[in-house]
Amino acid sequence: MPELIHETPSESELKAYLQEHVASSMLAPFGMTAEELSRSFCPEVAQAFVSLKQLDGQAFAQRAIDAISTGLTMMNGLPRSDPFWRGTNCRPTIYKLREFCQLKRIEDPRNHTFLWGAAILPVWFGSNDFGQEAWLELSRLPEFDLRWPLYAALTTHLTANATEEQVSSFLREAKEIRESGPMLRRIAKEGDGLAVPWATQVLQLIGEPIQA
């Protein structure tokens, strides 16, 4: 994997580092062509990603990448004398970002940047969950957009682990069942491949009609 050369990288070095990591993340499919997707995934997953790019998938991926970029920049600005860097190589790598976001959330629990970092990193690395704890915190903020946890859950479903039960529990806890119905029905109607049964199953689990 790409590494940072300098302890305090320049803006351009940090940007290049992030771009290389994006290519190996679970968000990479949103930047692939249909042909690249067909070579990298089974047909049902490739078809899903192709369709999601025509919906809100690319906007989700860009929002996630922007959040990671902001987090890395903020970590890079942390003085190297700070206790956070103790026992490390003092470079603001993506592997340190989860701990950085966790620590900063203690100081500022409602900070949008740190919550987004905590929410998207499990998806980025292909974990078995889609960061629902942080998404739940985000759901309590005024600028919350329900599309993004749905796409985080669907991305995790396509690349790592089934998420129908997880996302239905999240929607109940966040009290977003009714609001999620039109978004899920759009994926079921306009999506393709595995995106369609995923959205249909979630609708059934939360008791929302499949047809509007």
N, C-alpha and C positions, 0 to 999 in steps of 0.2 A: 504494500500500500504506500501511497505517496506520503512523504514526511516533510516537515518544515525544516529549512536549513538554519534559519536564524531564531534565536531565543525570542526576540521581539520582531516578528516578520512585518514587512511593509504591507500596505493595503493590497498591492498587486500580488505579492507572494501569497497572502492569505486567500485572496480570491481564486488564484490558480489551484491552491491546495484544496479548496472547497469543491471546485469544479471537478477535480479528479475523483474526489470522494463521492460526489453525486452519481458518477458513472457506475459505481459499485454498490450504490444504496438501493433500497427497495422502491425508491422514487424514480429510478432510471427508466423504467418502462414508459413513463409518460413522455420521455424525450426520444423514444425509439420510433422508427418508421414501422409500417405494417409488416414489411419484409423482415426487419430485424426482430420484431416481436414473434413472428412465426418461426424463426430459427431458434429463439431463446426459450419459448414456452410451448406447452401443449396447446392445441387449437382453441379449446374453450377459454383458456386464460388469455391467449393472444387476442382473440375476438373481443373479450371483455375490455382489455386495455384500449384497443382501437376505438371501441364505442365510447368509452369514458373520456377519451381525449376530445370527443365531439360534444361532450356535456360539460361538466365542471372539473374534469380531471386535471387538465393542464393548469388551470387557475389554482387548484389545490396544491399541486406540486410546486408551483412558483411561490405560493404563500409559505409553504413549508421550508423551501430553500432559503427564502428571505429571512425567516425566523432563525434558522441555523446560522446564517451569515451574520445577523445582528448579534447573536449570542457569542460567536467566535470573536467578533470585533470588541465586544464589551469585555470578554475574558482577556483579550490581548492588551486592553487598557489597564488591567489590574496590575499595580506595582509588583515587581518580582520579589519584593521583600514581604509581601502578604503571606500569612501562614498557609493560604490555599496551595501555594507552590511547593511547600516543604516536602522533600522526598521525591520530587519530580524533576523532569528536565526543563521545566519552566516554559515550555512551548504550548501555545493555545491550540491543542489538537481537539478534534471532534470527540475523542475518547474521554476527554476530561470534561466535556460540556455538560453531561448529565449531573455530575457532582457539583459543578459550578452553578447550574440552575437550581439544584436542590438547596444549596447554601444560600443563594440569593433570595429564594422564595421564603426562607425563614425571616430574612430582613424585610422583605416586601412581598407579602403573600398574594397581593392582587396585581403584581406586575405582569403585564401582558406578555412581554418578551420571554420572561423566565417560565411562565406557564406554557407558552407555545413550545419552548424548547423541551420541557418535560413531557409534553403531549406527543410531540412528533418523533423524538428519538427512538422510542420502541418500534415505531413503524419503519423508520430509517434503517435500523439494524435487523429487521425481520424477527422481532420478538413475538411471543405467543399472544400478547395483548396489544391493544392499539392506543395505550396511554390514557385509558378512560378516567382514571383518577384526576389527572390534570385537565382533561376535557370537562369533567364535572365542575371543577373550579372555574374554568373559563365560561361555562354556561351561566354563571352567576354574574358575569360582567355585562355591561350594556352593549358592548361592541361584538358580542358573541354571534357567530354565524354557524348555524346547525349543519350546513353543508359539509364543513370541514371535518368534524368527527365522523360523519357518515362515510366520507371518502377515506379517512384514515382507517376505519374499520374494514371497508371494502378492499383497500390496498393490502392490508394485513391478511385478509381472507384469501386474496389471489396469490400472495407470495409466501405466506408462512403458516397460518393456522386459521381454522374455521372461527368465525366471529359472530354468527347469527345470535347465539345466546348472549354473548357479551354485550352486543350493541342494543339488544332489546332490554337488557337490565339497565344499561346506561340511560336509555330513553325514558324508562320509568322513573329512575332516580332523579333525572334532570327535569322531569315533568314536561317532556318535549314530544310526547307521543302524537298528539294531534298535529303539531307543526311538522313532524317528520313525514306524515302520510303522503303529501304531494311530492316531496323529494324522492321518496322511495318508489312511488308509483311511476315517476318519470324515468327512473333507472330501469324499472321493470319493463316499461313500455319502449323506451328508446335505446336501452342498453343491449348488449349481446353477450354470448358466451355465458360464463359463470356468474356474471353480474346479475343476470335476470333471475335465476333461482335464489340467489342470495337476497335480493330485494324482496322477492315474493315471500320467502321464508320469514324474513324479519317482519313484514307486514302481518303475516299470520300470527307470529308470536306476540305482537303488540295489540292484536285484535282490530287492526285497521283494514278496511276493504281493499282488495287488490285492484278493483276497478273503481274509479271516482264516481 
